Amino acid sequence: QVRGLCGTFNGDQQDEFLTPEGDVELGVAAFANAFRAAGACPALGPAIPNPCDSFPGSWERAEATCAVLVGPVFQ
């Protein structure tokens, strides 16, 4: 029942990159671009940039947010 940028969490790694259209992308950048809102941000190229490079002062907030995603709430 879970689907999106966080994957499907069904134990099948073959469909983890399922796009909103139901296609399975092979690359990370193409998968992320499938969820991109047009005009909201530039499309990703073959290499994914580190978001911390754009917002160096937000490291602590990013770590706290990621801790929620990898914590017991989503396990």
PQR file of N, CA, C, O and H, with PARSE charges and radii, in Angstrom:
ATOM      1  N   GLN A   1       0.811  -1.200   0.000 -0.4000 1.5000
ATOM      2  CA  GLN A   1       0.000   0.000   0.000 -0.0000 2.0000
ATOM      3  C   GLN A   1       0.850   1.259   0.000  0.5500 1.7000
ATOM      4  O   GLN A   1       0.343   2.344  -0.284 -0.5500 1.4000
ATOM      5  N   VAL A   2       2.144   1.134   0.315 -0.4000 1.5000
ATOM      6  CA  VAL A   2       3.040   2.289   0.314 -0.0000 2.0000
ATOM      7  C   VAL A   2       3.657   2.389  -1.071  0.5500 1.7000
ATOM      8  O   VAL A   2       4.088   1.388  -1.643 -0.5500 1.4000
ATOM      9  H   VAL A   2       2.556   0.252   0.546  0.4000 1.0000
ATOM     10  N   ARG A   3       3.697   3.602  -1.606 -0.4000 1.5000
ATOM     11  CA  ARG A   3       4.287   3.798  -2.917 -0.0000 2.0000
ATOM     12  C   ARG A   3       4.739   5.241  -3.039  0.5500 1.7000
ATOM     13  O   ARG A   3       4.047   6.149  -2.579 -0.5500 1.4000
ATOM     14  H   ARG A   3       3.346   4.415  -1.141  0.4000 1.0000
ATOM     15  N   GLY A   4       5.885   5.462  -3.651 -0.4000 1.5000
ATOM     16  CA  GLY A   4       6.384   6.818  -3.844 -0.0000 2.0000
ATOM     17  C   GLY A   4       7.885   6.863  -3.768  0.5500 1.7000
ATOM     18  O   GLY A   4       8.553   5.855  -4.000 -0.5500 1.4000
ATOM     19  H   GLY A   4       6.447   4.725  -4.025  0.4000 1.0000
ATOM     20  N   LEU A   5       8.424   8.016  -3.446 -0.4000 1.5000
ATOM     21  CA  LEU A   5       9.869   8.186  -3.390 -0.0000 2.0000
ATOM     22  C   LEU A   5      10.526   7.312  -2.342  0.5500 1.7000
ATOM     23  O   LEU A   5      11.721   7.033  -2.440 -0.5500 1.4000
ATOM     24  H   LEU A   5       7.882   8.835  -3.257  0.4000 1.0000
ATOM     25  N   CYS A   6       9.779   6.873  -1.343 -0.4000 1.5000
ATOM     26  CA  CYS A   6      10.346   6.002  -0.306 -0.0000 2.0000
ATOM     27  C   CYS A   6      10.288   4.535  -0.697  0.5500 1.7000
ATOM     28  O   CYS A   6      10.734   3.689   0.079 -0.5500 1.4000
ATOM     29  H   CYS A   6       8.809   7.099  -1.264  0.4000 1.0000
ATOM     30  N   GLY A   7       9.762   4.199  -1.860 -0.4000 1.5000
ATOM     31  CA  GLY A   7       9.681   2.812  -2.311 -0.0000 2.0000
ATOM     32  C   GLY A   7       8.341   2.176  -2.012  0.5500 1.7000
ATOM     33  O   GLY A   7       7.393   2.858  -1.623 -0.5500 1.4000
ATOM     34  H   GLY A   7       9.400   4.886  -2.490  0.4000 1.0000
ATOM     35  N   THR A   8       8.264   0.853  -2.196 -0.4000 1.5000
ATOM     36  CA  THR A   8       7.013   0.130  -1.999 -0.0000 2.0000
ATOM     37  C   THR A   8       6.987  -0.671  -0.708  0.5500 1.7000
ATOM     38  O   THR A   8       5.912  -1.006  -0.210 -0.5500 1.4000
ATOM     39  H   THR A   8       9.034   0.299  -2.512  0.4000 1.0000
ATOM     40  N   PHE A   9       8.158  -0.981  -0.159 -0.4000 1.5000
ATOM     41  CA  PHE A   9       8.281  -1.725   1.092 -0.0000 2.0000
ATOM     42  C   PHE A   9       7.511  -3.048   1.061  0.5500 1.7000
ATOM     43  O   PHE A   9       6.886  -3.432   2.049 -0.5500 1.4000
ATOM     44  H   PHE A   9       9.031  -0.709  -0.563  0.4000 1.0000
ATOM     45  N   ASN A  10       7.560  -3.737  -0.077 -0.4000 1.5000
ATOM     46  CA  ASN A  10       6.902  -5.038  -0.170 -0.0000 2.0000
ATOM     47  C   ASN A  10       7.906  -6.181  -0.237  0.5500 1.7000
ATOM     48  O   ASN A  10       7.522  -7.329  -0.458 -0.5500 1.4000
ATOM     49  H   ASN A  10       8.068  -3.424  -0.880  0.4000 1.0000
ATOM     50  N   GLY A  11       9.193  -5.875  -0.048 -0.4000 1.5000
ATOM     51  CA  GLY A  11      10.220  -6.908  -0.062 -0.0000 2.0000
ATOM     52  C   GLY A  11      10.722  -7.269  -1.448  0.5500 1.7000
ATOM     53  O   GLY A  11      11.657  -8.060  -1.574 -0.5500 1.4000
ATOM     54  H   GLY A  11       9.504  -4.942   0.131  0.4000 1.0000
ATOM     55  N   ASP A  12      10.124  -6.708  -2.489 -0.4000 1.5000
ATOM     56  CA  ASP A  12      10.529  -6.994  -3.866 -0.0000 2.0000
ATOM     57  C   ASP A  12      11.329  -5.810  -4.395  0.5500 1.7000
ATOM     58  O   ASP A  12      10.755  -4.771  -4.720 -0.5500 1.4000
ATOM     59  H   ASP A  12       9.365  -6.065  -2.387  0.4000 1.0000
ATOM     60  N   GLN A  13      12.653  -5.959  -4.484 -0.4000 1.5000
ATOM     61  CA  GLN A  13      13.495  -4.849  -4.928 -0.0000 2.0000
ATOM     62  C   GLN A  13      13.316  -4.537  -6.406  0.5500 1.7000
ATOM     63  O   GLN A  13      13.787  -3.498  -6.869 -0.5500 1.4000
ATOM     64  H   GLN A  13      13.120  -6.803  -4.220  0.4000 1.0000
ATOM     65  N   GLN A  14      12.656  -5.396  -7.151 -0.4000 1.5000
ATOM     66  CA  GLN A  14      12.464  -5.168  -8.584 -0.0000 2.0000
ATOM     67  C   GLN A  14      11.482  -4.024  -8.857  0.5500 1.7000
ATOM     68  O   GLN A  14      11.511  -3.436  -9.938 -0.5500 1.4000
ATOM     69  H   GLN A  14      12.274  -6.240  -6.775  0.4000 1.0000
ATOM     70  N   ASP A  15      10.616  -3.703  -7.895 -0.4000 1.5000
ATOM     71  CA  ASP A  15       9.642  -2.634  -8.138 -0.0000 2.0000
ATOM     72  C   ASP A  15       9.813  -1.439  -7.203  0.5500 1.7000
ATOM     73  O   ASP A  15       8.874  -0.666  -7.017 -0.5500 1.4000
ATOM     74  H   ASP A  15      10.593  -4.181  -7.017  0.4000 1.0000
ATOM     75  N   GLU A  16      10.988  -1.278  -6.619 -0.4000 1.5000
ATOM     76  CA  GLU A  16      11.215  -0.160  -5.705 -0.0000 2.0000
ATOM     77  C   GLU A  16      11.177   1.189  -6.415  0.5500 1.7000
ATOM     78  O   GLU A  16      10.818   2.190  -5.796 -0.5500 1.4000
ATOM     79  H   GLU A  16      11.751  -1.907  -6.770  0.4000 1.0000
ATOM     80  N   PHE A  17      11.534   1.243  -7.682 -0.4000 1.5000
ATOM     81  CA  PHE A  17      11.542   2.510  -8.418 -0.0000 2.0000
ATOM     82  C   PHE A  17      10.284   2.634  -9.264  0.5500 1.7000
ATOM     83  O   PHE A  17      10.371   2.944 -10.452 -0.5500 1.4000
ATOM     84  H   PHE A  17      11.827   0.429  -8.185  0.4000 1.0000
ATOM     85  N   LEU A  18       9.131   2.400  -8.682 -0.4000 1.5000
ATOM     86  CA  LEU A  18       7.844   2.480  -9.377 -0.0000 2.0000
ATOM     87  C   LEU A  18       7.403   3.937  -9.467  0.5500 1.7000
ATOM     88  O   LEU A  18       7.267   4.613  -8.447 -0.5500 1.4000
ATOM     89  H   LEU A  18       9.060   2.148  -7.717  0.4000 1.0000
ATOM     90  N   THR A  19       7.180   4.422 -10.692 -0.4000 1.5000
ATOM     91  CA  THR A  19       6.800   5.820 -10.910 -0.0000 2.0000
ATOM     92  C   THR A  19       5.298   6.004 -10.712  0.5500 1.7000
ATOM     93  O   THR A  19       4.561   5.022 -10.619 -0.5500 1.4000
ATOM     94  H   THR A  19       7.290   3.873 -11.521  0.4000 1.0000
ATOM     95  N   PRO A  20       4.841   7.246 -10.647 -0.5600 1.5000
ATOM     96  CA  PRO A  20       3.400   7.483 -10.523  0.2800 2.0000
ATOM     97  C   PRO A  20       2.598   6.895 -11.698  0.5500 1.7000
ATOM     98  O   PRO A  20       1.415   6.588 -11.552 -0.5500 1.4000
ATOM     99  N   GLU A  21       3.240   6.742 -12.845 -0.4000 1.5000
ATOM    100  CA  GLU A  21       2.569   6.172 -14.014 -0.0000 2.0000
ATOM    101  C   GLU A  21       2.553   4.647 -13.997  0.5500 1.7000
ATOM    102  O   GLU A  21       1.928   4.022 -14.854 -0.5500 1.4000
ATOM    103  H   GLU A  21       4.201   6.991 -12.964  0.4000 1.0000
ATOM    104  N   GLY A  22       3.237   4.048 -13.027 -0.4000 1.5000
ATOM    105  CA  GLY A  22       3.283   2.595 -12.920 -0.0000 2.0000
ATOM    106  C   GLY A  22       4.457   1.951 -13.621  0.5500 1.7000
ATOM    107  O   GLY A  22       4.544   0.725 -13.676 -0.5500 1.4000
ATOM    108  H   GLY A  22       3.745   4.556 -12.331  0.4000 1.0000
ATOM    109  N   ASP A  23       5.368   2.754 -14.161 -0.4000 1.5000
ATOM    110  CA  ASP A  23       6.570   2.228 -14.800 -0.0000 2.0000
ATOM    111  C   ASP A  23       7.639   1.983 -13.742  0.5500 1.7000
ATOM    112  O   ASP A  23       7.627   2.616 -12.686 -0.5500 1.4000
ATOM    113  H   ASP A  23       5.297   3.750 -14.116  0.4000 1.0000
ATOM    114  N   VAL A  24       8.555   1.073 -14.021 -0.4000 1.5000
ATOM    115  CA  VAL A  24       9.689   0.843 -13.126 -0.0000 2.0000
ATOM    116  C   VAL A  24      10.927   1.435 -13.788  0.5500 1.7000
ATOM    117  O   VAL A  24      11.353   0.981 -14.850 -0.5500 1.4000
ATOM    118  H   VAL A  24       8.564   0.558 -14.878  0.4000 1.0000
ATOM    119  N   GLU A  25      11.500   2.453 -13.150 -0.4000 1.5000
ATOM    120  CA  GLU A  25      12.714   3.089 -13.669 -0.0000 2.0000
ATOM    121  C   GLU A  25      13.932   2.304 -13.207  0.5500 1.7000
ATOM    122  O   GLU A  25      13.923   1.721 -12.123 -0.5500 1.4000
ATOM    123  H   GLU A  25      11.155   2.821 -12.287  0.4000 1.0000
ATOM    124  N   LEU A  26      14.965   2.287 -14.016 -0.4000 1.5000
ATOM    125  CA  LEU A  26      16.186   1.577 -13.667 -0.0000 2.0000
ATOM    126  C   LEU A  26      17.181   2.462 -12.934  0.5500 1.7000
ATOM    127  O   LEU A  26      17.981   1.970 -12.138 -0.5500 1.4000
ATOM    128  H   LEU A  26      14.972   2.760 -14.896  0.4000 1.0000
ATOM    129  N   GLY A  27      17.139   3.765 -13.193 -0.4000 1.5000
ATOM    130  CA  GLY A  27      18.097   4.673 -12.580 -0.0000 2.0000
ATOM    131  C   GLY A  27      17.459   5.569 -11.531  0.5500 1.7000
ATOM    132  O   GLY A  27      16.267   5.873 -11.592 -0.5500 1.4000
ATOM    133  H   GLY A  27      16.488   4.166 -13.839  0.4000 1.0000
ATOM    134  N   VAL A  28      18.271   5.983 -10.570 -0.4000 1.5000
ATOM    135  CA  VAL A  28      17.793   6.825  -9.473 -0.0000 2.0000
ATOM    136  C   VAL A  28      17.339   8.186  -9.978  0.5500 1.7000
ATOM    137  O   VAL A  28      16.283   8.670  -9.570 -0.5500 1.4000
ATOM    138  H   VAL A  28      19.239   5.736 -10.520  0.4000 1.0000
ATOM    139  N   ALA A  29      18.118   8.819 -10.865 -0.4000 1.5000
ATOM    140  CA  ALA A  29      17.774  10.156 -11.355 -0.0000 2.0000
ATOM    141  C   ALA A  29      16.464  10.129 -12.136  0.5500 1.7000
ATOM    142  O   ALA A  29      15.614  10.996 -11.934 -0.5500 1.4000
ATOM    143  H   ALA A  29      18.976   8.427 -11.197  0.4000 1.0000
ATOM    144  N   ALA A  30      16.285   9.164 -13.012 -0.4000 1.5000
ATOM    145  CA  ALA A  30      15.038   9.067 -13.781 -0.0000 2.0000
ATOM    146  C   ALA A  30      13.848   8.830 -12.849  0.5500 1.7000
ATOM    147  O   ALA A  30      12.767   9.376 -13.070 -0.5500 1.4000
ATOM    148  H   ALA A  30      16.975   8.459 -13.177  0.4000 1.0000
ATOM    149  N   PHE A  31      14.044   8.022 -11.818 -0.4000 1.5000
ATOM    150  CA  PHE A  31      12.983   7.767 -10.849 -0.0000 2.0000
ATOM    151  C   PHE A  31      12.608   9.047 -10.110  0.5500 1.7000
ATOM    152  O   PHE A  31      11.426   9.371  -9.997 -0.5500 1.4000
ATOM    153  H   PHE A  31      14.922   7.579 -11.638  0.4000 1.0000
ATOM    154  N   ALA A  32      13.603   9.779  -9.607 -0.4000 1.5000
ATOM    155  CA  ALA A  32      13.336  11.018  -8.884 -0.0000 2.0000
ATOM    156  C   ALA A  32      12.683  12.055  -9.786  0.5500 1.7000
ATOM    157  O   ALA A  32      11.789  12.778  -9.345 -0.5500 1.4000
ATOM    158  H   ALA A  32      14.563   9.516  -9.699  0.4000 1.0000
ATOM    159  N   ASN A  33      13.115  12.142 -11.047 -0.4000 1.5000
ATOM    160  CA  ASN A  33      12.530  13.097 -11.980 -0.0000 2.0000
ATOM    161  C   ASN A  33      11.061  12.782 -12.271  0.5500 1.7000
ATOM    162  O   ASN A  33      10.299  13.689 -12.608 -0.5500 1.4000
ATOM    163  H   ASN A  33      13.841  11.556 -11.405  0.4000 1.0000
ATOM    164  N   ALA A  34      10.652  11.535 -12.149 -0.4000 1.5000
ATOM    165  CA  ALA A  34       9.255  11.165 -12.378 -0.0000 2.0000
ATOM    166  C   ALA A  34       8.332  11.790 -11.333  0.5500 1.7000
ATOM    167  O   ALA A  34       7.143  11.973 -11.594 -0.5500 1.4000
ATOM    168  H   ALA A  34      11.271  10.798 -11.875  0.4000 1.0000
ATOM    169  N   PHE A  35       8.859  12.116 -10.163 -0.4000 1.5000
ATOM    170  CA  PHE A  35       8.065  12.726  -9.097 -0.0000 2.0000
ATOM    171  C   PHE A  35       8.244  14.245  -9.032  0.5500 1.7000
ATOM    172  O   PHE A  35       7.622  14.905  -8.200 -0.5500 1.4000
ATOM    173  H   PHE A  35       9.825  11.967  -9.951  0.4000 1.0000
ATOM    174  N   ARG A  36       9.075  14.794  -9.888 -0.4000 1.5000
ATOM    175  CA  ARG A  36       9.385  16.222  -9.866 -0.0000 2.0000
ATOM    176  C   ARG A  36       8.193  17.035 -10.359  0.5500 1.7000
ATOM    177  O   ARG A  36       7.600  16.711 -11.388 -0.5500 1.4000
ATOM    178  H   ARG A  36       9.581  14.258 -10.563  0.4000 1.0000
ATOM    179  N   ALA A  37       7.845  18.082  -9.634 -0.4000 1.5000
ATOM    180  CA  ALA A  37       6.800  19.010 -10.071 -0.0000 2.0000
ATOM    181  C   ALA A  37       7.419  19.934 -11.111  0.5500 1.7000
ATOM    182  O   ALA A  37       8.452  20.555 -10.859 -0.5500 1.4000
ATOM    183  H   ALA A  37       8.327  18.346  -8.798  0.4000 1.0000
ATOM    184  N   ALA A  38       6.793  20.024 -12.273 -0.4000 1.5000
ATOM    185  CA  ALA A  38       7.325  20.841 -13.363 -0.0000 2.0000
ATOM    186  C   ALA A  38       7.555  22.274 -12.899  0.5500 1.7000
ATOM    187  O   ALA A  38       6.660  22.900 -12.330 -0.5500 1.4000
ATOM    188  H   ALA A  38       5.954  19.519 -12.477  0.4000 1.0000
ATOM    189  N   GLY A  39       8.742  22.782 -13.140 -0.4000 1.5000
ATOM    190  CA  GLY A  39       9.082  24.150 -12.798 -0.0000 2.0000
ATOM    191  C   GLY A  39       9.481  24.355 -11.348  0.5500 1.7000
ATOM    192  O   GLY A  39       9.974  25.428 -10.999 -0.5500 1.4000
ATOM    193  H   GLY A  39       9.468  22.273 -13.602  0.4000 1.0000
ATOM    194  N   ALA A  40       9.281  23.356 -10.487 -0.4000 1.5000
ATOM    195  CA  ALA A  40       9.601  23.519  -9.071 -0.0000 2.0000
ATOM    196  C   ALA A  40      11.099  23.446  -8.812  0.5500 1.7000
ATOM    197  O   ALA A  40      11.610  24.112  -7.912 -0.5500 1.4000
ATOM    198  H   ALA A  40       8.880  22.484 -10.771  0.4000 1.0000
ATOM    199  N   CYS A  41      11.794  22.649  -9.590 -0.4000 1.5000
ATOM    200  CA  CYS A  41      13.233  22.490  -9.418 -0.0000 2.0000
ATOM    201  C   CYS A  41      13.798  21.906 -10.706  0.5500 1.7000
ATOM    202  O   CYS A  41      13.055  21.327 -11.499 -0.5500 1.4000
ATOM    203  H   CYS A  41      11.379  22.108 -10.321  0.4000 1.0000
ATOM    204  N   PRO A  42      15.093  22.049 -10.922 -0.5600 1.5000
ATOM    205  CA  PRO A  42      15.678  21.492 -12.147  0.2800 2.0000
ATOM    206  C   PRO A  42      15.700  19.966 -12.102  0.5500 1.7000
ATOM    207  O   PRO A  42      15.795  19.365 -11.032 -0.5500 1.4000
ATOM    208  N   ALA A  43      15.612  19.358 -13.272 -0.4000 1.5000
ATOM    209  CA  ALA A  43      15.676  17.897 -13.370 -0.0000 2.0000
ATOM    210  C   ALA A  43      17.065  17.426 -12.950  0.5500 1.7000
ATOM    211  O   ALA A  43      18.063  18.110 -13.176 -0.5500 1.4000
ATOM    212  H   ALA A  43      15.535  19.846 -14.141  0.4000 1.0000
ATOM    213  N   LEU A  44      17.110  16.257 -12.341 -0.4000 1.5000
ATOM    214  CA  LEU A  44      18.383  15.672 -11.936 -0.0000 2.0000
ATOM    215  C   LEU A  44      19.100  15.108 -13.146  0.5500 1.7000
ATOM    216  O   LEU A  44      18.475  14.570 -14.061 -0.5500 1.4000
ATOM    217  H   LEU A  44      16.299  15.701 -12.157  0.4000 1.0000
ATOM    218  N   GLY A  45      20.405  15.236 -13.143 -0.4000 1.5000
ATOM    219  CA  GLY A  45      21.224  14.629 -14.171 -0.0000 2.0000
ATOM    220  C   GLY A  45      21.602  13.223 -13.747  0.5500 1.7000
ATOM    221  O   GLY A  45      20.997  12.683 -12.821 -0.5500 1.4000
ATOM    222  H   GLY A  45      20.913  15.673 -12.401  0.4000 1.0000
ATOM    223  N   PRO A  46      22.581  12.616 -14.394 -0.5600 1.5000
ATOM    224  CA  PRO A  46      22.967  11.247 -14.046  0.2800 2.0000
ATOM    225  C   PRO A  46      23.501  11.104 -12.619  0.5500 1.7000
ATOM    226  O   PRO A  46      23.339  10.049 -12.006 -0.5500 1.4000
ATOM    227  N   ALA A  47      24.131  12.143 -12.089 -0.4000 1.5000
ATOM    228  CA  ALA A  47      24.639  12.078 -10.720 -0.0000 2.0000
ATOM    229  C   ALA A  47      23.734  12.922  -9.830  0.5500 1.7000
ATOM    230  O   ALA A  47      23.393  14.051 -10.185 -0.5500 1.4000
ATOM    231  H   ALA A  47      24.263  12.999 -12.587  0.4000 1.0000
ATOM    232  N   ILE A  48      23.351  12.391  -8.697 -0.4000 1.5000
ATOM    233  CA  ILE A  48      22.470  13.109  -7.784 -0.0000 2.0000
ATOM    234  C   ILE A  48      23.313  13.999  -6.876  0.5500 1.7000
ATOM    235  O   ILE A  48      24.228  13.516  -6.209 -0.5500 1.4000
ATOM    236  H   ILE A  48      23.628  11.475  -8.409  0.4000 1.0000
ATOM    237  N   PRO A  49      23.005  15.312  -6.848 -0.5600 1.5000
ATOM    238  CA  PRO A  49      23.788  16.206  -5.995  0.2800 2.0000
ATOM    239  C   PRO A  49      23.461  15.987  -4.521  0.5500 1.7000
ATOM    240  O   PRO A  49      22.369  15.536  -4.175 -0.5500 1.4000
ATOM    241  N   ASN A  50      24.399  16.305  -3.680 -0.4000 1.5000
ATOM    242  CA  ASN A  50      24.179  16.221  -2.246 -0.0000 2.0000
ATOM    243  C   ASN A  50      23.383  17.450  -1.821  0.5500 1.7000
ATOM    244  O   ASN A  50      23.872  18.568  -1.986 -0.5500 1.4000
ATOM    245  H   ASN A  50      25.286  16.671  -3.960  0.4000 1.0000
ATOM    246  N   PRO A  51      22.170  17.287  -1.277 -0.5600 1.5000
ATOM    247  CA  PRO A  51      21.354  18.446  -0.911  0.2800 2.0000
ATOM    248  C   PRO A  51      21.997  19.304   0.172  0.5500 1.7000
ATOM    249  O   PRO A  51      21.682  20.489   0.282 -0.5500 1.4000
ATOM    250  N   CYS A  52      22.879  18.736   0.962 -0.4000 1.5000
ATOM    251  CA  CYS A  52      23.543  19.508   2.014 -0.0000 2.0000
ATOM    252  C   CYS A  52      24.493  20.548   1.435  0.5500 1.7000
ATOM    253  O   CYS A  52      24.813  21.529   2.106 -0.5500 1.4000
ATOM    254  H   CYS A  52      23.135  17.773   0.872  0.4000 1.0000
ATOM    255  N   ASP A  53      24.946  20.350   0.205 -0.4000 1.5000
ATOM    256  CA  ASP A  53      25.815  21.338  -0.425 -0.0000 2.0000
ATOM    257  C   ASP A  53      25.076  22.640  -0.696  0.5500 1.7000
ATOM    258  O   ASP A  53      25.686  23.709  -0.679 -0.5500 1.4000
ATOM    259  H   ASP A  53      24.686  19.553  -0.340  0.4000 1.0000
ATOM    260  N   SER A  54      23.769  22.567  -0.947 -0.4000 1.5000
ATOM    261  CA  SER A  54      22.975  23.761  -1.239 -0.0000 2.0000
ATOM    262  C   SER A  54      22.532  24.495   0.017  0.5500 1.7000
ATOM    263  O   SER A  54      22.302  25.704  -0.017 -0.5500 1.4000
ATOM    264  H   SER A  54      23.274  21.698  -0.961  0.4000 1.0000
ATOM    265  N   PHE A  55      22.412  23.772   1.122 -0.4000 1.5000
ATOM    266  CA  PHE A  55      21.925  24.355   2.371 -0.0000 2.0000
ATOM    267  C   PHE A  55      22.848  23.960   3.531  0.5500 1.7000
ATOM    268  O   PHE A  55      22.448  23.179   4.394 -0.5500 1.4000
ATOM    269  H   PHE A  55      22.598  22.790   1.150  0.4000 1.0000
ATOM    270  N   PRO A  56      24.074  24.487   3.560 -0.5600 1.5000
ATOM    271  CA  PRO A  56      25.033  24.042   4.573  0.2800 2.0000
ATOM    272  C   PRO A  56      24.604  24.333   6.007  0.5500 1.7000
ATOM    273  O   PRO A  56      25.058  23.641   6.918 -0.5500 1.4000
ATOM    274  N   GLY A  57      23.764  25.306   6.241 -0.4000 1.5000
ATOM    275  CA  GLY A  57      23.357  25.640   7.596 -0.0000 2.0000
ATOM    276  C   GLY A  57      22.226  24.781   8.130  0.5500 1.7000
ATOM    277  O   GLY A  57      21.820  24.945   9.280 -0.5500 1.4000
ATOM    278  H   GLY A  57      23.395  25.868   5.501  0.4000 1.0000
ATOM    279  N   SER A  58      21.711  23.871   7.320 -0.4000 1.5000
ATOM    280  CA  SER A  58      20.546  23.077   7.721 -0.0000 2.0000
ATOM    281  C   SER A  58      20.898  21.639   8.086  0.5500 1.7000
ATOM    282  O   SER A  58      20.010  20.788   8.147 -0.5500 1.4000
ATOM    283  H   SER A  58      22.041  23.738   6.386  0.4000 1.0000
ATOM    284  N   TRP A  59      22.159  21.355   8.328 -0.4000 1.5000
ATOM    285  CA  TRP A  59      22.603  19.981   8.575 -0.0000 2.0000
ATOM    286  C   TRP A  59      21.887  19.348   9.773  0.5500 1.7000
ATOM    287  O   TRP A  59      21.434  18.207   9.682 -0.5500 1.4000
ATOM    288  H   TRP A  59      22.880  22.046   8.279  0.4000 1.0000
ATOM    289  N   GLU A  60      21.780  20.066  10.883 -0.4000 1.5000
ATOM    290  CA  GLU A  60      21.149  19.501  12.077 -0.0000 2.0000
ATOM    291  C   GLU A  60      19.675  19.195  11.836  0.5500 1.7000
ATOM    292  O   GLU A  60      19.177  18.152  12.260 -0.5500 1.4000
ATOM    293  H   GLU A  60      22.148  20.993  10.957  0.4000 1.0000
ATOM    294  N   ARG A  61      18.977  20.101  11.159 -0.4000 1.5000
ATOM    295  CA  ARG A  61      17.559  19.884  10.863 -0.0000 2.0000
ATOM    296  C   ARG A  61      17.377  18.681   9.933  0.5500 1.7000
ATOM    297  O   ARG A  61      16.443  17.897  10.097 -0.5500 1.4000
ATOM    298  H   ARG A  61      19.381  20.948  10.815  0.4000 1.0000
ATOM    299  N   ALA A  62      18.266  18.545   8.968 -0.4000 1.5000
ATOM    300  CA  ALA A  62      18.189  17.418   8.048 -0.0000 2.0000
ATOM    301  C   ALA A  62      18.415  16.096   8.781  0.5500 1.7000
ATOM    302  O   ALA A  62      17.717  15.115   8.524 -0.5500 1.4000
ATOM    303  H   ALA A  62      19.026  19.183   8.834  0.4000 1.0000
ATOM    304  N   GLU A  63      19.382  16.069   9.687 -0.4000 1.5000
ATOM    305  CA  GLU A  63      19.635  14.842  10.449 -0.0000 2.0000
ATOM    306  C   GLU A  63      18.440  14.479  11.328  0.5500 1.7000
ATOM    307  O   GLU A  63      18.098  13.303  11.449 -0.5500 1.4000
ATOM    308  H   GLU A  63      19.950  16.865   9.896  0.4000 1.0000
ATOM    309  N   ALA A  64      17.801  15.478  11.943 -0.4000 1.5000
ATOM    310  CA  ALA A  64      16.637  15.223  12.787 -0.0000 2.0000
ATOM    311  C   ALA A  64      15.472  14.684  11.962  0.5500 1.7000
ATOM    312  O   ALA A  64      14.765  13.775  12.396 -0.5500 1.4000
ATOM    313  H   ALA A  64      18.079  16.434  11.845  0.4000 1.0000
ATOM    314  N   THR A  65      15.278  15.244  10.780 -0.4000 1.5000
ATOM    315  CA  THR A  65      14.199  14.788   9.901 -0.0000 2.0000
ATOM    316  C   THR A  65      14.463  13.373   9.415  0.5500 1.7000
ATOM    317  O   THR A  65      13.550  12.548   9.394 -0.5500 1.4000
ATOM    318  H   THR A  65      15.852  15.982  10.428  0.4000 1.0000
ATOM    319  N   CYS A  66      15.677  13.082   9.031 -0.4000 1.5000
ATOM    320  CA  CYS A  66      16.022  11.735   8.576 -0.0000 2.0000
ATOM    321  C   CYS A  66      15.896  10.723   9.702  0.5500 1.7000
ATOM    322  O   CYS A  66      15.543   9.568   9.463 -0.5500 1.4000
ATOM    323  H   CYS A  66      16.419  13.753   9.048  0.4000 1.0000
ATOM    324  N   ALA A  67      16.182  11.145  10.922 -0.4000 1.5000
ATOM    325  CA  ALA A  67      16.056  10.235  12.062 -0.0000 2.0000
ATOM    326  C   ALA A  67      14.618   9.752  12.214  0.5500 1.7000
ATOM    327  O   ALA A  67      14.384   8.607  12.603 -0.5500 1.4000
ATOM    328  H   ALA A  67      16.469  12.084  11.116  0.4000 1.0000
ATOM    329  N   VAL A  68      13.665  10.609  11.912 -0.4000 1.5000
ATOM    330  CA  VAL A  68      12.252  10.190  11.967 -0.0000 2.0000
ATOM    331  C   VAL A  68      11.977   9.146  10.894  0.5500 1.7000
ATOM    332  O   VAL A  68      11.300   8.151  11.152 -0.5500 1.4000
ATOM    333  H   VAL A  68      13.855  11.538  11.595  0.4000 1.0000
ATOM    334  N   LEU A  69      12.502   9.369   9.687 -0.4000 1.5000
ATOM    335  CA  LEU A  69      12.246   8.436   8.574 -0.0000 2.0000
ATOM    336  C   LEU A  69      12.850   7.060   8.810  0.5500 1.7000
ATOM    337  O   LEU A  69      12.279   6.056   8.382 -0.5500 1.4000
ATOM    338  H   LEU A  69      13.053  10.178   9.477  0.4000 1.0000
ATOM    339  N   VAL A  70      13.986   6.995   9.478 -0.4000 1.5000
ATOM    340  CA  VAL A  70      14.637   5.703   9.707 -0.0000 2.0000
ATOM    341  C   VAL A  70      14.327   5.162  11.106  0.5500 1.7000
ATOM    342  O   VAL A  70      14.825   4.105  11.494 -0.5500 1.4000
ATOM    343  H   VAL A  70      14.449   7.811   9.825  0.4000 1.0000
ATOM    344  N   GLY A  71      13.511   5.888  11.850 -0.4000 1.5000
ATOM    345  CA  GLY A  71      13.157   5.482  13.211 -0.0000 2.0000
ATOM    346  C   GLY A  71      11.983   4.508  13.261  0.5500 1.7000
ATOM    347  O   GLY A  71      11.520   4.039  12.221 -0.5500 1.4000
ATOM    348  H   GLY A  71      13.106   6.746  11.534  0.4000 1.0000
ATOM    349  N   PRO A  72      11.507   4.205  14.450 -0.5600 1.5000
ATOM    350  CA  PRO A  72      10.466   3.207  14.636  0.2800 2.0000
ATOM    351  C   PRO A  72       9.124   3.548  14.008  0.5500 1.7000
ATOM    352  O   PRO A  72       8.329   2.647  13.740 -0.5500 1.4000
ATOM    353  N   VAL A  73       8.853   4.820  13.768 -0.4000 1.5000
ATOM    354  CA  VAL A  73       7.563   5.216  13.167 -0.0000 2.0000
ATOM    355  C   VAL A  73       7.372   4.565  11.792  0.5500 1.7000
ATOM    356  O   VAL A  73       6.258   4.173  11.444 -0.5500 1.4000
ATOM    357  H   VAL A  73       9.499   5.552  13.985  0.4000 1.0000
ATOM    358  N   PHE A  74       8.446   4.448  11.013 -0.4000 1.5000
ATOM    359  CA  PHE A  74       8.352   3.925   9.659 -0.0000 2.0000
ATOM    360  C   PHE A  74       8.887   2.500   9.532  0.5500 1.7000
ATOM    361  O   PHE A  74       9.118   2.030   8.418 -0.5500 1.4000
ATOM    362  H   PHE A  74       9.351   4.766  11.296  0.4000 1.0000
ATOM    363  N   GLN A  75       9.088   1.810  10.644 -0.4000 1.5000
ATOM    364  CA  GLN A  75       9.591   0.432  10.558 -0.0000 2.0000
ATOM    365  C   GLN A  75       8.450  -0.550  10.584  0.5500 1.7000
ATOM    366  O   GLN A  75       8.674  -1.759  10.521 -0.5500 1.4000
ATOM    367  H   GLN A  75       8.901   2.192  11.550  0.4000 1.0000
TER
END
